[in-house]
Amino acid sequence: MLGLGNALPVISLFSAASSPVASLLRPAIVSAMALVATCSYAAGTSIPAEHETSAPATAVAPGQPVPAANPATPAIPSSPAAEPALAVALVDHSLPVDALPDAPQPVQQSQTSPAPDAQPFHVPRNFRITPAAGRSRLPGKLSYYLHSTYSVRNLLEALAVAGVPEIPDPPLYPHPDGLSGGQYEEALQLYNDEITDWGHDTEAILRYRGRRAAVGLGTAETRDLLSNLVLPVALHQEARYLPAPINSDLSQRMWNALESIVVTRNDHGDMAPNYSKLGGTVGAAFIGKSVFADAFSAPELNSGHFVMHYVGYSLLGDLATNTAHELIRAAREPDASYFELHGRATEDSYYPLSAGGKVVYWAHSTYGLRSIVTAGLIAAIPPVYDRPKEPTGDPSTWGIYPTYQEAYDNWGEATLLWKDNLEDTLRYHGRRLIGGFSEVESQLILQNLLVPEIFGMDPRYIPLGSDHPAGQRLAHAFTSIVIGHTDAGTRTLNLPVLGGTVGAAVLAKEVYYPQLGAPALASGSMFARTLSLNFIADGIYNLASEFLRHHDY
C-alpha cells in the first residue's frame, strides 16, 4: 500500500528547503501527496506490480512497524487511525508546514542497493509492461534474434509464398479388355510416353514451388535479421513484443497487440515509432524481390505485387503472434501472480499450476526439441544402397552383340529393382517417423495435460533448488521420474510421467505401428526400448531443469 509512511521522508526533505520556489510549490505538493495517501488508505490498493521495481511488500498487522524495503531504511511506525487524520491536516493549507509532526530521518541509500533501472529477479520477462532502461542490450538482442531464426512462423511464411502446387492427374494405365495384342502394345507405348511426360511436368512444378519456398524462407530470415537485430541495435529500440500489464482486461490486451506493430520502446524505456519492425519488414520484402527471386529463378516474385503482399501478410502475422502472446498470458495469469510473488516453484517454495497453466504447459511441450529427437530415433536412418553401375566399354569388345544387349537388360532390371527398394525403404521409415511422432505427442498430452487434470497432479519437474548440495540435486532429478507432486504439494507416485510414458507406448504398440504397417516396432523388445528411451529423456530434461537457469515457472 502506498501509505503516508512512504511519503513522510519526502515531505521532510521538501520542508527543509527554504527557497522562494519551494515555498510557492510546497502547498501544492503537500496536497497531492496527502490525496494519494488518503486514496490509497481508503481504497486499500497498491501500485500495480508491473510498475514496481522492488520485491513484493510483506503484510503487516495494524499497529506494527512497517519493515523497510531497503536494509538501510529505518522502520516507520504505522497506525490506522493516524494516517487519515494526518492527511486531513495536510490538506488544510492554513496550517504552516512547520506544524506537521516530526518526520523520520531521511532514507539513507544502501551502498549495495540496485540501480533505479534494475528489475526484480523473480518477475518473468514476458509479464513486464515496460523493460527497464538498458534492459535489452546487444547480448539480449542477439539471443532474441537467434531464437527467432528457427520459429514456426518462418516456415509458415515460406509455405505461403510457395503456394499450393497444381499437379495434374496422372494418365490411366490401359486395360487389355477389348484390345488386340497389337492395339494393347500401342496403348502401353502411349501410356509410357504420357506417364514420362507427366513425371517431368510434376517434377518441374514441385521444383518451382520449392524455389518459391526458398524465396519465402530467405525473406523471412532477412526480416528477422533486420527487425530483431540490425535495426534495433542501430536505432536503440526494443525488438521484443512488450505485452500489456498482467491485470489488463481483454480490450486493453488486444489494443496493445495492435499498437505494438507501429510503436515500441527504445532502450531508455520511452515510446517511439516501431521503425525496427516496419523498416525490417519492408526492407526484407524488397531484398526478397530484388535478390532472392533472381537467385532462385522465381521471376513472378520479382514484382511490386510480391512486396505489397509480403508486407501486408507479415504485419498480419505480427498481429496474430502478439494476440497469441496476450491470450496465453491471460490463461497463465494466476500462475504469473504466484511466480511474481514467490519466484520459480521449488521443493522449498511450491505452488501448483492452474488449469489454464497446464494447458499452456502441454501446448508448449508439443513442439519441443525432445519430440523431434525422439521421433527421429524411432524412425532411424534408412539404409540407401548404391545404384547399379551402367555397363561401360565398346560393344565390339563384348564379342557377340546379344551379350552386350543382355548386360544392358540386366542393368535396367537391376536399376528398376533398386528404385523400387529405395522407395519402399523411404516410405517405411517415413511411416516409422509418423509413428514416432504419434507416440511422442500421445505421451505429452497424457503426461502434461490429461493425467495431471484427472488426478490433480503437477506435470512440471519441481527442482530442489540451488541452496542444496549438487549431489542431492542430482539424485532428486532422477528420483523425480518416479516421485511427483499433487496440486496440494504432497509428494506421491509420479502418475503423469509413469502413466503417460507407458500409456503412449501401449497405444503405439497396439494401434499406431500396426496401422502404419511397421510390425517390427510393435514387438516386445521395441516396447521396452521405447520405455527406456523416454525415461532417459525424462532424466536428461530434469537435469537441465535443475541446474540451468529458467525465466519461467
C-alpha positions as CSV (number, residue, x, y, z in Angstrom):
1,M,0.0,0.0,0.0
2,L,1.2,3.5,-0.8
3,G,0.6,4.8,2.7
4,L,1.6,8.1,4.2
5,G,4.5,6.4,5.8
6,N,6.1,6.2,2.4
7,A,5.6,9.9,1.8
8,L,6.9,11.3,5.1
9,P,10.7,11.1,4.3
10,V,10.0,13.1,1.1
11,I,7.9,15.6,3.0
12,S,10.7,16.0,5.5
13,L,13.2,16.7,2.8
14,F,10.9,19.1,1.0
15,S,10.1,21.0,4.2
16,A,13.8,21.5,4.7
17,A,14.0,23.6,1.6
18,S,13.8,27.3,2.1
19,S,14.0,28.8,-1.4
20,P,11.1,31.0,-2.6
21,V,10.2,28.4,-5.3
22,A,10.0,25.7,-2.7
23,S,7.7,28.0,-0.6
24,L,5.4,28.5,-3.5
25,L,5.2,24.9,-4.6
26,R,5.1,23.4,-1.1
27,P,1.3,23.6,-0.6
28,A,0.5,22.0,-4.0
29,I,2.9,19.1,-3.5
30,V,1.8,18.5,0.1
31,S,-1.8,18.4,-1.1
32,A,-1.1,16.0,-3.9
33,M,0.8,13.7,-1.5
34,A,-2.0,13.9,1.0
35,L,-4.5,13.0,-1.6
36,V,-2.5,10.0,-2.7
37,A,-2.2,8.8,0.9
38,T,-5.9,9.2,1.6
39,C,-7.0,7.4,-1.6
40,S,-4.5,4.7,-1.0
41,Y,-5.7,4.1,2.5
42,A,-9.4,4.3,1.6
43,A,-9.2,2.0,-1.4
44,G,-6.7,-0.4,0.1
45,T,-5.0,-0.7,-3.3
46,S,-1.3,-0.8,-4.2
47,I,0.7,0.2,-7.2
48,P,0.4,-2.5,-9.9
49,A,3.2,-5.0,-9.9
50,E,4.2,-4.1,-13.4
51,H,5.4,-0.6,-12.3
52,E,7.2,-1.7,-9.1
53,T,10.9,-2.2,-9.0
54,S,11.2,-3.7,-5.6
55,A,10.3,-7.0,-4.0
56,P,6.7,-7.6,-3.0
57,A,5.7,-6.0,0.2
58,T,5.2,-8.1,3.3
59,A,1.7,-8.0,5.0
60,V,1.9,-6.0,8.3
61,A,-0.7,-6.1,11.1
62,P,-2.2,-2.8,12.2
63,G,-0.1,-1.0,14.7
64,Q,3.0,-2.9,13.9
65,P,6.1,-1.2,12.4
66,V,6.4,-1.4,8.6
67,P,9.6,-3.2,7.6
68,A,12.0,-1.2,5.4
69,A,12.2,-2.0,1.7
70,N,16.0,-1.5,2.0
71,P,18.1,-2.9,4.8
72,A,19.4,0.6,5.5
73,T,15.8,2.1,5.7
74,P,14.5,2.5,9.2
75,A,11.1,1.1,10.1
76,I,8.3,3.7,10.2
77,P,5.6,3.4,12.9
78,S,2.2,2.9,11.3
79,S,-1.3,3.4,12.8
80,P,-4.6,3.0,11.0
81,A,-6.0,6.0,12.9
82,A,-3.1,8.3,12.4
83,E,-2.8,8.4,8.6
84,P,-6.3,9.7,7.8
85,A,-6.1,12.4,10.5
86,L,-2.7,13.4,9.3
87,A,-3.9,13.5,5.7
88,V,-6.7,16.0,6.7
89,A,-4.2,18.2,8.4
90,L,-2.0,18.2,5.4
91,V,-4.9,19.3,3.1
92,D,-5.6,22.4,5.3
93,H,-3.2,25.0,3.8
94,S,-3.9,27.4,6.7
95,L,-1.6,25.3,8.9
96,P,2.1,26.0,8.5
97,V,4.2,23.2,7.2
98,D,6.4,23.5,10.2
99,A,3.4,22.5,12.4
100,L,3.5,19.0,10.9
101,P,4.6,16.1,13.1
102,D,8.3,15.4,13.1
103,A,9.2,13.2,10.1
104,P,11.7,10.4,10.4
105,Q,15.2,10.8,9.3
106,P,15.8,10.9,5.5
107,V,16.3,7.5,3.9
108,Q,19.9,6.5,3.5
109,Q,20.6,4.7,0.3
110,S,22.4,1.4,0.8
111,Q,25.8,1.2,-0.9
112,T,24.7,-2.1,-2.5
113,S,21.2,-1.0,-3.4
114,P,20.2,-1.8,-7.0
115,A,20.3,0.8,-9.7
116,P,17.0,2.7,-10.5
117,D,16.5,0.7,-13.7
118,A,17.1,-2.7,-12.0
119,Q,14.4,-5.3,-12.4
120,P,13.2,-7.7,-9.7
121,F,14.9,-11.1,-10.2
122,H,11.7,-13.1,-9.8
123,V,9.5,-11.2,-12.2
124,P,9.3,-13.0,-15.6
125,R,10.4,-11.1,-18.6
126,N,7.2,-11.6,-20.5
127,F,5.0,-10.1,-17.7
128,R,6.8,-6.8,-17.6
129,I,4.8,-3.9,-19.1
130,T,8.0,-2.0,-19.9
131,P,11.5,-3.3,-19.6
132,A,13.8,-1.0,-17.6
133,A,16.2,1.3,-19.4
134,G,19.0,-0.5,-20.9
135,R,17.5,-3.9,-20.2
136,S,17.8,-5.2,-23.7
137,R,21.4,-4.7,-24.7
138,L,23.3,-6.3,-27.5
139,P,23.7,-9.8,-26.0
140,G,19.9,-9.9,-25.2
141,K,19.0,-8.7,-28.7
142,L,21.4,-11.2,-30.3
143,S,19.9,-14.0,-28.2
144,Y,16.4,-12.9,-29.2
145,Y,17.3,-12.9,-32.9
146,L,18.9,-16.3,-32.8
147,H,15.8,-17.8,-31.2
148,S,13.6,-16.2,-33.8
149,T,15.5,-17.8,-36.7
150,Y,14.0,-21.2,-36.2
151,S,10.4,-20.2,-35.5
152,V,7.4,-21.9,-36.9
153,R,6.2,-18.6,-38.3
154,N,9.1,-18.5,-40.8
155,L,8.2,-22.0,-42.1
156,L,4.6,-20.9,-42.5
157,E,5.7,-17.8,-44.4
158,A,7.8,-19.9,-46.7
159,L,4.9,-22.2,-47.4
160,A,2.6,-19.2,-48.0
161,V,5.0,-17.8,-50.6
162,A,5.4,-21.2,-52.2
163,G,1.7,-21.7,-52.6
164,V,-0.2,-24.9,-53.4
165,P,1.2,-26.8,-56.4
166,E,-1.3,-27.7,-59.0
167,I,-0.4,-31.2,-60.0
168,P,-2.4,-32.7,-62.9
169,D,-3.9,-36.2,-62.6
170,P,-1.6,-39.0,-63.9
171,P,-2.7,-40.9,-67.1
172,L,-4.6,-44.0,-66.5
173,Y,-3.0,-47.4,-67.1
174,P,-4.5,-49.1,-70.1
175,H,-6.7,-52.2,-69.6
176,P,-6.3,-55.1,-72.0
177,D,-10.0,-55.8,-72.2
178,G,-11.4,-55.3,-75.7
179,L,-7.9,-54.7,-77.3
180,S,-6.0,-57.0,-79.6
181,G,-2.4,-57.7,-79.0
182,G,-1.1,-55.0,-81.3
183,Q,-3.6,-52.4,-80.0
184,Y,-2.7,-53.2,-76.4
185,E,1.0,-52.8,-77.2
186,E,0.4,-49.4,-78.8
187,A,-1.7,-48.4,-75.8
188,L,1.1,-49.4,-73.5
189,Q,3.6,-47.4,-75.5
190,L,1.3,-44.3,-75.4
191,Y,0.9,-44.7,-71.7
192,N,4.7,-44.9,-71.2
193,D,5.1,-41.7,-73.1
194,E,2.4,-39.9,-71.2
195,I,3.5,-41.1,-67.8
196,T,7.0,-40.0,-68.6
197,D,5.8,-36.5,-69.6
198,W,3.6,-36.3,-66.5
199,G,6.6,-37.2,-64.3
200,H,8.7,-34.5,-65.9
201,D,5.9,-31.9,-65.6
202,T,5.2,-32.8,-62.0
203,E,8.9,-32.6,-61.1
204,A,9.1,-29.2,-62.7
205,I,6.1,-27.9,-60.8
206,L,7.4,-29.1,-57.5
207,R,10.9,-27.8,-58.1
208,Y,9.4,-24.4,-58.9
209,R,7.3,-24.4,-55.8
210,G,10.4,-25.3,-53.8
211,R,12.2,-22.3,-55.3
212,R,9.4,-20.1,-54.3
213,A,9.5,-21.6,-50.7
214,A,13.3,-20.8,-50.7
215,V,12.5,-17.2,-51.6
216,G,9.9,-17.0,-48.8
217,L,12.2,-18.6,-46.2
218,G,15.1,-16.3,-47.2
219,T,12.9,-13.2,-47.0
220,A,11.5,-14.3,-43.6
221,E,15.0,-14.9,-42.2
222,T,16.1,-11.5,-43.6
223,R,13.1,-9.9,-41.8
224,D,14.3,-11.5,-38.6
225,L,17.8,-10.2,-39.1
226,L,16.7,-6.7,-39.8
227,S,13.8,-6.4,-37.4
228,N,15.3,-8.3,-34.4
229,L,18.9,-7.4,-34.6
230,V,20.3,-4.9,-37.1
231,L,17.7,-2.1,-36.8
232,P,17.1,-2.5,-33.0
233,V,20.8,-2.2,-32.3
234,A,21.3,0.7,-34.7
235,L,18.2,2.6,-33.6
236,H,18.4,1.6,-29.9
237,Q,14.9,0.1,-29.9
238,E,13.3,-2.9,-28.3
239,A,12.9,-5.8,-30.6
240,R,10.7,-7.9,-28.4
241,Y,6.9,-7.7,-28.1
242,L,6.1,-5.9,-24.8
243,P,2.8,-7.2,-23.5
244,A,0.1,-5.3,-21.6
245,P,0.1,-5.4,-17.8
246,I,-0.9,-8.8,-16.5
247,N,-4.1,-7.3,-14.8
248,S,-5.4,-5.7,-18.0
249,D,-8.8,-6.6,-19.5
250,L,-9.2,-8.2,-22.9
251,S,-9.8,-5.0,-24.8
252,Q,-6.6,-3.4,-23.4
253,R,-4.7,-6.6,-24.3
254,M,-6.0,-6.6,-27.9
255,W,-5.2,-2.9,-28.3
256,N,-1.7,-3.4,-27.0
257,A,-1.3,-6.3,-29.5
258,L,-2.4,-4.0,-32.4
259,E,-0.5,-0.8,-31.5
260,S,2.8,-2.7,-30.8
261,I,3.1,-3.2,-34.6
262,V,3.7,0.6,-35.1
263,V,5.1,1.7,-31.7
264,T,7.6,0.3,-29.3
265,R,10.1,1.5,-26.7
266,N,13.6,2.5,-27.0
267,D,16.5,1.3,-24.8
268,H,15.6,4.1,-22.3
269,G,12.0,3.0,-21.9
270,D,10.4,5.8,-24.0
271,M,7.7,5.2,-26.6
272,A,8.8,5.6,-30.2
273,P,7.6,4.6,-33.7
274,N,8.5,1.0,-34.4
275,Y,11.0,1.7,-37.2
276,S,12.7,-1.6,-36.5
277,K,9.6,-3.7,-37.2
278,L,8.2,-1.7,-40.1
279,G,11.6,-1.0,-41.7
280,G,12.8,-4.6,-41.3
281,T,9.6,-5.9,-42.9
282,V,9.6,-3.6,-45.9
283,G,13.4,-3.9,-46.3
284,A,13.2,-7.7,-46.3
285,A,10.4,-7.6,-48.9
286,F,12.5,-5.6,-51.3
287,I,15.5,-7.8,-50.7
288,G,13.3,-10.9,-51.4
289,K,12.1,-9.2,-54.6
290,S,15.5,-8.0,-55.9
291,V,17.8,-10.7,-54.6
292,F,16.2,-14.0,-53.7
293,A,13.7,-14.0,-56.6
294,D,16.5,-13.8,-59.1
295,A,18.8,-16.1,-57.2
296,F,16.2,-18.9,-57.0
297,S,14.8,-18.4,-60.6
298,A,11.3,-17.2,-59.5
299,P,10.6,-14.3,-61.8
300,E,7.0,-14.0,-60.8
301,L,8.1,-12.8,-57.3
302,N,10.3,-10.1,-58.7
303,S,7.5,-7.5,-58.6
304,G,5.9,-4.8,-56.5
305,H,2.9,-7.1,-56.1
306,F,5.0,-9.5,-54.1
307,V,6.4,-6.7,-51.9
308,M,2.9,-5.4,-51.1
309,H,1.5,-8.8,-50.3
310,Y,4.5,-9.9,-48.2
311,V,4.4,-6.7,-46.1
312,G,0.7,-7.0,-45.6
313,Y,0.8,-10.7,-44.6
314,S,3.8,-10.2,-42.4
315,L,2.2,-7.5,-40.4
316,L,-0.9,-9.6,-40.1
317,G,1.5,-12.3,-38.8
318,D,2.8,-9.9,-36.2
319,L,-0.7,-9.1,-35.1
320,A,-1.5,-12.8,-34.8
321,T,1.7,-13.5,-32.8
322,N,1.0,-10.6,-30.5
323,T,-2.6,-11.7,-29.9
324,A,-1.4,-15.2,-29.1
325,H,1.0,-13.8,-26.6
326,E,-1.8,-11.9,-24.9
327,L,-4.3,-14.8,-24.8
328,I,-1.6,-17.2,-23.5
329,R,-0.7,-14.7,-20.8
330,A,-4.4,-14.3,-19.8
331,A,-4.6,-18.1,-19.4
332,R,-1.5,-18.1,-17.2
333,E,-2.4,-15.1,-15.1
334,P,-2.8,-17.0,-11.8
335,D,0.5,-18.7,-12.3
336,A,2.2,-15.4,-13.2
337,S,1.0,-14.0,-9.9
338,Y,2.5,-16.9,-7.9
339,F,5.7,-16.6,-9.9
340,E,5.9,-12.8,-9.3
341,L,5.5,-13.3,-5.5
342,H,7.5,-16.4,-4.9
343,G,9.7,-17.0,-7.9
344,R,10.1,-20.3,-9.6
345,A,8.4,-23.2,-7.8
346,T,10.9,-25.4,-5.9
347,E,10.7,-28.1,-3.3
348,D,11.2,-25.4,-0.7
349,S,8.7,-23.0,-2.2
350,Y,6.0,-24.9,-4.0
351,Y,2.8,-23.6,-5.8
352,P,0.6,-25.5,-8.2
353,L,-0.2,-24.8,-11.8
354,S,-3.7,-23.6,-12.7
355,A,-5.9,-25.5,-15.2
356,G,-5.0,-22.9,-17.9
357,G,-1.4,-23.1,-16.9
358,K,-1.4,-26.9,-17.5
359,V,-3.0,-26.4,-21.0
360,V,-0.3,-23.9,-21.9
361,Y,2.5,-26.1,-20.4
362,W,1.3,-29.0,-22.6
363,A,0.9,-26.9,-25.7
364,H,4.4,-25.5,-25.2
365,S,5.8,-29.0,-24.9
366,T,4.3,-30.3,-28.2
367,Y,6.9,-28.6,-30.4
368,G,10.0,-29.0,-28.3
369,L,13.3,-30.4,-29.4
370,R,12.7,-33.6,-27.5
371,S,9.8,-34.5,-29.7
372,I,11.9,-34.2,-32.9
373,V,14.8,-36.1,-31.5
374,T,12.7,-39.0,-30.1
375,A,10.7,-39.4,-33.3
376,G,13.9,-39.3,-35.3
377,L,15.4,-42.1,-33.2
378,I,12.3,-44.2,-33.6
379,A,12.4,-43.6,-37.4
380,A,16.1,-44.5,-37.6
381,I,18.3,-43.7,-40.6
382,P,17.1,-45.5,-43.8
383,P,19.8,-47.6,-45.5
384,V,20.4,-46.4,-49.0
385,Y,22.4,-48.7,-51.3
386,D,24.4,-47.6,-54.3
387,R,22.7,-47.6,-57.7
388,P,23.8,-50.4,-60.1
389,K,26.5,-49.3,-62.4
390,E,25.8,-49.0,-66.1
391,P,27.8,-51.3,-68.4
392,T,30.7,-49.5,-70.0
393,G,33.0,-50.1,-72.9
394,D,32.8,-50.6,-76.6
395,P,30.1,-53.1,-77.6
396,S,32.5,-54.6,-80.2
397,T,34.8,-55.7,-77.3
398,W,31.9,-57.8,-75.8
399,G,32.1,-60.3,-78.5
400,I,28.7,-61.2,-80.0
401,Y,26.1,-58.4,-79.8
402,P,23.5,-60.3,-77.8
403,T,25.9,-60.5,-74.8
404,Y,26.1,-56.6,-74.8
405,Q,22.3,-56.4,-75.1
406,E,21.8,-58.9,-72.3
407,A,24.1,-56.9,-70.0
408,Y,22.1,-53.7,-70.6
409,D,18.8,-55.6,-70.0
410,N,20.2,-56.9,-66.7
411,W,21.3,-53.4,-65.7
412,G,17.9,-52.0,-66.5
413,E,16.1,-54.6,-64.4
414,A,18.6,-54.1,-61.5
415,T,18.0,-50.3,-61.7
416,L,14.2,-50.7,-61.6
417,L,14.5,-53.1,-58.6
418,W,16.9,-50.6,-56.9
419,K,14.4,-47.8,-57.4
420,D,11.5,-49.9,-56.0
421,N,13.5,-50.9,-53.0
422,L,14.6,-47.4,-52.3
423,E,11.1,-46.1,-52.5
424,D,9.8,-48.9,-50.2
425,T,12.6,-48.2,-47.7
426,L,11.9,-44.4,-47.6
427,R,8.2,-45.0,-47.2
428,Y,8.8,-47.5,-44.4
429,H,11.0,-45.2,-42.5
430,G,8.6,-42.3,-43.1
431,R,5.8,-44.4,-41.5
432,R,8.2,-45.1,-38.6
433,L,8.7,-41.3,-38.3
434,I,4.9,-40.7,-38.2
435,G,4.5,-43.5,-35.6
436,G,7.3,-42.0,-33.5
437,F,5.7,-38.5,-33.6
438,S,2.3,-40.0,-32.8
439,E,3.8,-41.8,-29.8
440,V,5.7,-38.8,-28.5
441,E,2.7,-36.5,-28.9
442,S,0.4,-39.0,-27.2
443,Q,2.9,-39.2,-24.3
444,L,3.0,-35.4,-24.0
445,I,-0.8,-35.0,-23.9
446,L,-1.2,-37.8,-21.3
447,Q,1.8,-36.7,-19.2
448,N,1.4,-32.9,-19.3
449,L,-2.4,-32.5,-19.5
450,L,-4.8,-35.4,-19.2
451,V,-3.4,-37.4,-16.3
452,P,-2.5,-34.2,-14.3
453,E,-6.0,-32.8,-14.7
454,I,-7.7,-36.1,-13.9
455,F,-5.7,-36.9,-10.8
456,G,-4.9,-33.3,-9.6
457,M,-1.2,-33.6,-10.1
458,D,1.5,-31.2,-11.3
459,P,3.1,-32.1,-14.7
460,R,6.2,-30.0,-14.1
461,Y,9.6,-31.1,-12.8
462,I,9.9,-29.3,-9.4
463,P,13.6,-28.6,-8.8
464,L,15.3,-29.0,-5.4
465,G,16.9,-25.5,-5.7
466,S,20.4,-24.0,-5.8
467,D,20.6,-23.9,-1.9
468,H,21.1,-27.6,-1.8
469,P,24.3,-29.6,-2.5
470,A,24.9,-30.7,-6.0
471,G,24.7,-34.4,-5.1
472,Q,21.3,-34.1,-3.6
473,R,20.1,-32.1,-6.7
474,L,21.5,-34.8,-9.0
475,A,19.7,-37.6,-7.1
476,H,16.5,-35.5,-7.0
477,A,16.5,-35.1,-10.8
478,F,16.3,-38.9,-11.2
479,T,14.1,-39.8,-8.3
480,S,11.5,-37.3,-9.6
481,I,10.9,-39.6,-12.6
482,V,9.1,-41.8,-10.0
483,I,8.0,-39.3,-7.4
484,G,5.9,-36.3,-8.3
485,H,3.7,-33.7,-6.8
486,T,0.0,-33.3,-6.3
487,D,-1.6,-29.9,-6.7
488,A,-1.8,-29.8,-2.9
489,G,2.0,-30.0,-2.7
490,T,2.3,-33.6,-1.3
491,R,4.8,-35.9,-2.9
492,T,3.4,-39.1,-4.3
493,L,3.9,-41.6,-7.2
494,N,4.5,-39.7,-10.4
495,L,1.4,-40.8,-12.3
496,P,1.8,-38.2,-15.1
497,V,5.3,-39.4,-16.1
498,L,4.8,-43.1,-15.5
499,G,1.2,-43.3,-16.8
500,G,1.9,-41.0,-19.8
501,T,5.0,-42.9,-20.9
502,V,3.6,-46.4,-20.5
503,G,0.2,-45.4,-21.9
504,A,1.7,-43.9,-25.0
505,A,4.0,-46.9,-25.6
506,V,1.0,-49.2,-25.3
507,L,-1.0,-47.1,-27.8
508,A,1.9,-47.1,-30.2
509,K,2.4,-50.9,-29.9
510,E,-1.2,-51.8,-30.2
511,V,-2.6,-49.1,-32.5
512,Y,-0.2,-46.8,-34.3
513,Y,2.5,-49.2,-35.6
514,P,0.2,-52.0,-36.8
515,Q,-2.0,-49.4,-38.7
516,L,1.1,-47.8,-40.3
517,G,2.5,-51.2,-41.5
518,A,5.5,-51.2,-39.2
519,P,5.2,-54.5,-37.3
520,A,8.8,-54.5,-36.3
521,L,8.1,-51.6,-33.9
522,A,5.2,-53.4,-32.3
523,S,7.4,-56.1,-30.8
524,G,8.0,-56.5,-27.1
525,S,11.7,-55.6,-27.4
526,M,10.9,-52.4,-29.1
527,F,8.3,-51.6,-26.5
528,A,11.0,-52.0,-23.8
529,R,13.5,-49.9,-25.7
530,T,10.9,-47.1,-26.2
531,L,10.2,-47.0,-22.4
532,S,13.9,-46.9,-21.7
533,L,14.4,-44.1,-24.2
534,N,11.6,-42.0,-22.8
535,F,12.7,-42.4,-19.2
536,I,16.3,-41.5,-20.1
537,A,14.9,-38.4,-21.9
538,D,13.0,-37.5,-18.7
539,G,16.1,-37.8,-16.6
540,I,18.1,-35.5,-19.0
541,Y,15.3,-33.0,-19.0
542,N,15.1,-33.0,-15.2
543,L,18.9,-32.4,-15.0
544,A,18.7,-29.5,-17.4
545,S,15.7,-28.0,-15.4
546,E,17.6,-28.5,-12.1
547,F,20.9,-27.0,-13.0
548,L,20.2,-24.5,-15.8
549,R,18.6,-21.1,-15.0
550,H,15.0,-20.7,-16.1
551,H,13.0,-17.5,-16.5
552,D,9.6,-19.2,-16.4
553,Y,7.6,-21.2,-13.9
